[in-house]
Structure formats: structure tokens, C-alpha cells
Amino acid sequence: FLNDVNPEKNADIPAIAKYFSTKGRYEEVNPHLIEDILAVNTSVLQPPSAQCRQIHLTAIIRHGTRYPTAKNVKKMQKLYDLVRSGAPAKDSWLQEIQTQWTMWYTEDMDGRLVQKGVNDHRHLAVRLSKLFPSLISEEKLRGGLIKFITSSKHRCVNSTLSFKAGLTELWGIKDMEFEHAVNDALMRFFDQCTRFVEEVDNNPSALTELDKFKEGPEMKRVEEKMADRLGVPYSHITDDMAEAAFYMCAYEFAIKTVNSPWCRLLDEVDAQVMEYANDLKQYWKRGYGYDINSKSSCTLFHDVFSRLDNVVSQNKLGQQVTEAVTVQIGHAETLLPLITLLGFFKDSDAPTSTNYATQTQRSFRTSLMLPYTANLLLVLYDCGGGDIRLQPLLNEKPVTFPGLADQKASMPLYQDVKKHYRDLLQGCDFETECQIFKHPA
Ligand SMILES: O=P(O)(O)O[C@H]1[C@H](OP(=O)(O)O)[C@@H](OP(=O)(O)O)[C@H](O)[C@@H](O)[C@H]1OP(=O)(O)O
């Protein structure tokens, strides 16, 4: 499969593809992959000296490209019915939707991994083996030094199988199978954090900023422009319809790599508004909006750092590192709280329903942070003489720990990283953070 023809290579990319937020293709954040899906640039790692050896990799990865959830298929069906029931169109793209395009999304697809998602993980596995050849190696896989942990959701389990298949196909391994552990306490912590569930997830007022934005002037304008393009009264286009059009374009592109006629319903200005609405959802539901969003990931945070500590101690004692690589596969809801807890992509002002115009330069953009197969990589290096460093990468690109930016390149000393996160390392207790405090009446 190393000679796979990349169907994305010559694809006609919708102008709005870079705004698809959590429904975006990984290739949009790493465009060089469009040309060669297995390309890696090891020079981005830049260890401070040639002496540095990679001793461990933890990779926390979102599942690959998936079908829409049942909830969103329903919205897409409603939009399709509306467009089909309209008067015969003059525009050829609209005629195409009315006469040639058929609604093929069904509710039972409900967020399942698609073939493109299988490939996303197979290809990522091969790229990571090229980026970290001493860690992701056949010898280490066969020796049981590469561990896999996944959320129980079908799309994550299937992504895990695809990641493993990427490696076994690469090395032609046919005589062995490799296990994975299903661990929802670690990968779906959000479901088990009572305080998060009650105060955010099930709290209708938690997303007021998003709700108000959907009723605001920017969204209204998107809806009116869409109604004009469709030739229907303004009252027929709701915020759900605009969202459905955005999803139609996004899913047709992510799943089938086609620039579908649905993309004609939104221009770039509209897509930026839709992207902002999605960013509001992610910010308030999984990001900086509420403290509990990030605190719900305390268990995962401690799991990562205790593993890194074990590796450092084994290495110090000259023992073999027993967990050279840990691959953990979860959701956008797994990655974003952890990215937030670590302080990445924090802007000075919170995005709200009224500050769209001043948020254009925000760093919190889920299109860049959380496409399908988004990944946070933490790489430990031994640079000799007790000099242990930790490098963070997001989506295969080095990033710097916020507040540690002046450290040598993007690879601070592990002890400095631990000092920086001291409060979280000493606290951030899942049980304490996630319990609901009952105040006396
Ligand atoms: O908007 P949908 O229904 O697709 O929302 C999904 C989540 O997708 P996201 O909002 O992150 O694009 C999905 O996360 P994923 O990483 O597994 O794709 C999440 O698991 C699922 O529960 C849906 O969340 P929602 O609360 O129903 O919006």
C-alpha cells in the first residue's frame, strides 16, 4: 500500500475547506500530504544536539474521518427535502442537487469510521514510524513495547485497528497480532465526570454564547444569503439549515473527496461565520469556557506524566524502557480538554456571541487544532548526562508549551515542564474536581 494512489492529490478542494473545524480533513492542516500522504520532514524535530536519543513517544490521537452523527443526518435530510421541493432551478449546481444528487446519508451511519478514516490512521502510523524510527519499529512492536489504548466507541476501535494495520502492513507482519486495551475512564473521561455532565454537557444554559450567536446578525446574514441562492423565502432557512449545508459540503469532501454542489450554498465569508459558531461550541463545551472542561481530563493528564516519569526512571537506571510508545485513540472531546489543561491556544479574550469581529486573529481555531486524526505527540529525548527533554507536537508540527517558549528550540528540559505544571501534577484530582459540591440550603 506504500504505492497507494492518493485520491486527494488532484482533487478540486472547496474554497471553504479550511474552515470545516472538527469536520475538517487532516490534509488541510498539513497540505504537503496532498502531494504525498506518507511524507515526513524529520528536520522539524531539531533536537538540541546530535547526541539526543528518542526514548519514548506518547501519541494521543482523534479517530479518523467518520460519517455524520444521526443528529446531523436528520438536519441534512431536512435541508435536502427543502432544496428538492423548491421550484426547478436555473443555476446548474442547484439543478444538479435537485436532479442528480441523492441523499445517501442514513441515520444508522451514526458517526462510524469511513474508508478514508481507515486510511487516515494507516497513513499516520507509517508517517510516525518514519518520524520516530527508533521507537516505532518492527522490533519494538514484536517485543510488546508499543501499547495501544482506545475509547470503546466503534470509530475509535476501528481507528486503532487501522493504525496497527498500517504498521503490520508496512513490515509485512503476518505471524502475530497485537492487542489493544479499551479504557473509557481514560479516553472518555468526560462521560464519567459528574460535574462536567451536570454543569456543562446536560446544562442547556452552558452554550448560551453559541445560542445567542446563532440568533445574531452574522448568522442571520449567512441564512439570508443562502435563501437568496436557493430562491426561497428567508423564513425557510434556519440556523440548522445553514449548519446542514456546511456539513453537506464538509462530509462530501472529507468522505468522498469531492467538491460537491452543496458547497455553492456558502461562500468564504459565510464559512468563517460557521467556523466561529463551531469554535464557540468547542470553546464552551470542551475548552477554556468552563474550568471543569479541562479538569475533567485530570486522569489522562496524570496517566501521561506518570508514564513519562516511569520512562525517565527506567532510563536513568539503564534499564530497557518497557513502554517505548503509547498510542491512545479517542475523540475531539478527549484531546481538547487536555490541550486546554496544558494551556495551548489560549487567547486573551473569550470568544462570545458579540465579539466575532475582534476574534478574527484568535489562536483558538478548531479547524487547525482538531481535524479528523488530530494528534498530540509527546516525545522524550535523552540528550546525555541526565539531560532529558520533552517535545510536544500537535498534528506532527512542533509547538511550545505555553510559558516555556524561551526554552531551547521547542524542546524544554523535562524537569522544567514538570515545574511548569507543578500545581496540576500535585493536584488535578479527578474525583475531587468532578464531584458536585452540595451547598447547604
Ligand atoms: O456535531 P456532532 O454530532 O458531529 O458532534 C459529535 C462530536 O463531534 P464534534 O462536535 O467534535 O465534531 C463527537 O466527537 P468526535 O471526536 O467523536 O467526532 C462526539 O463524540 C459526539 O458525541 C457528538 O457530540 P454532540 O455532543 O452530540 O454534539
The ligand as a Tripos MOL2 file, in Angstrom:
@<TRIPOS>MOLECULE
LIG
   28    28     1     0     0
SMALL
NO_CHARGES

@<TRIPOS>ATOM
      1 O1        -21.8400   17.7000   15.8750 O.co2     1 LIG1
      2 P1        -21.6630   16.2300   16.0690 P.3       1 LIG1
      3 O2        -22.9550   15.4840   16.2750 O.co2     1 LIG1
      4 O3        -20.8000   15.6200   14.9880 O.co2     1 LIG1
      5 O4        -20.8910   16.1310   17.4730 O.3       1 LIG1
      6 C1        -20.2880   14.9140   17.8930 C.3       1 LIG1
      7 C2        -18.8190   15.1610   18.1970 C.3       1 LIG1
      8 O5        -18.1900   15.7220   17.0730 O.3       1 LIG1
      9 P2        -17.5420   17.1790   17.0780 P.3       1 LIG1
     10 O6        -18.5030   18.1500   17.6750 O.co2     1 LIG1
     11 O7        -16.2840   17.0790   17.8820 O.co2     1 LIG1
     12 O8        -17.2710   17.4030   15.6350 O.co2     1 LIG1
     13 C3        -18.1760   13.8450   18.5300 C.3       1 LIG1
     14 O9        -16.7640   13.9670   18.6880 O.3       1 LIG1
     15 P3        -15.7790   13.0070   17.8320 P.3       1 LIG1
     16 O10       -14.3900   13.4800   18.1180 O.co2     1 LIG1
     17 O11       -16.0110   11.5950   18.3270 O.co2     1 LIG1
     18 O12       -16.1330   13.1870   16.3710 O.co2     1 LIG1
     19 C4        -18.8440   13.3440   19.8020 C.3       1 LIG1
     20 O13       -18.2580   12.1420   20.2060 O.3       1 LIG1
     21 C5        -20.3310   13.1410   19.6260 C.3       1 LIG1
     22 O14       -20.8670   12.7950   20.8710 O.3       1 LIG1
     23 C6        -21.0430   14.3330   19.0470 C.3       1 LIG1
     24 O15       -21.2220   15.3470   20.0720 O.3       1 LIG1
     25 P4        -22.5670   16.1330   20.3560 P.3       1 LIG1
     26 O16       -22.4440   16.4210   21.8090 O.co2     1 LIG1
     27 O17       -23.7190   15.2400   20.0500 O.co2     1 LIG1
     28 O18       -22.5590   17.3820   19.5390 O.co2     1 LIG1
@<TRIPOS>BOND
     1     1     2 2
     2     2     3 1
     3     2     4 1
     4     2     5 1
     5     5     6 1
     6     6     7 1
     7     6    23 1
     8     7     8 1
     9     7    13 1
    10     8     9 1
    11     9    10 2
    12     9    11 1
    13     9    12 1
    14    13    14 1
    15    13    19 1
    16    14    15 1
    17    15    16 2
    18    15    17 1
    19    15    18 1
    20    19    20 1
    21    19    21 1
    22    21    22 1
    23    21    23 1
    24    23    24 1
    25    24    25 1
    26    25    26 2
    27    25    27 1
    28    25    28 1
@<TRIPOS>SUBSTRUCTURE
     1 LIG1         1 GROUP 0 **** ****
